[in-house]
Amino acid sequence: MTPAAQALSEPELERHFEQVIERDQRIEPRDWMPDAYRKTLVRQVAQHAHSEIIGMQPEANWITRAPSLRRKAILLAKVQDEAGHGLYLYSATETLGADRTELTEKLIDSKQKYSSIFNYPTLNFADVGVIGWLVDGAAICNQVPLCRSSFGPYARGMVRICKEESFHQRQGFELLMTMMRGTDAQRRMVQDATDRWWWPSLMMFGPPDHDSPNTAQSMAWKIKRHTNDELRQRFVDMTVPQAEALGVTLPDPEISWNDERGHYDFGEIDWDEFKQVISGNGPCNAERLAHRRAAHEDGAWVREAAAAYAAKQHT
Ligand code: FAQ
């Protein structure tokens, strides 16, 4: 807190915070903020960071089996980008006073969530393309508005992350276009991957608005700029024409243009499946966490060596 702010009473600080939000300015780490604002940001940003790190696993599964050197180099770079996104986001939580080691422990002890989407398996190489197209596509739809989030470090981090995610989405689409121009077997692989990833991609946007405990307050604080359902609709509207251009069928017979609403209608999401996945019972939850836990333990010597080296610099 600046010396001038230190002289203000709590109600005055609160009024100042509200004015900053009203004027669409940014809250910065040293500014006064309500405890609940800090807490919800740490929750959302940590969960976002964990998602980027756990999200490396499904695609990394294909690095050693990529069909060409070019595809391997692209995939390797993409997976490394996700690690970078995790690091920017953990840094943003540290500006809020969180401790990255503690957050990692909460992740591997299943005390904090990560995105439901990364609990599904990647069964064939078309999954890599479909993750780029649908998963990065959904991530961009959700994250572009976060570039205007009220907390400065999060909003600024998101600008760079979104640029990289846009590139990821295009690489996924390009891979799928190439496969769709290939053999019948390749086209079947793309359709199969689309069938498996479509519904989980819609779940990435979170529960429906009437069942989303955090949305109203996060919107009032301008952490979130749109509701879960608004962003999900935006994603469907953007993706249906892309599926047509690719020549794949989205696995939902209820998708149809609604002239009156000016949007595509779509079918009911299986919210029971979503609840199962976020409570740890998805197809790959146990595998993803076991892998993350093992990587953490295997990296203990690196952390110790880095700490010893840092201590030496101070003597
Ligand atoms: N999965 O009240 P709401 C990526 C939880 S990054 C798991 O609606 P909120 C890049 C929620 O946390 C993908 N949990 O919550 C990439 C809350 O739990 P809690 C990650 C979910 O925060 C691509 C409870 O349900 N992106 O893909 C999910 O207002 C390719 C109630 O929900 C972000 O994290 C879910 N899908 O809205 C990487 C973006 N949805 O803590 C590798 C930032 C909800 O109260 C490869 N986050 N929950 O127990 C957000 O925009 C928001 O946090 C939402 C949820 C929209 C995800």
Residues whose N, C-alpha, C, O or C-beta is under 5 A from the ligand:
A	BS01	FAQ	Q44 Q47 H48 S51 E52 G55 M56 E82 K113 Y114 S115 S116 V135 D136 A139 M203 M204 F205 G206 P207 S212 P213 N214 T215 S218 I278
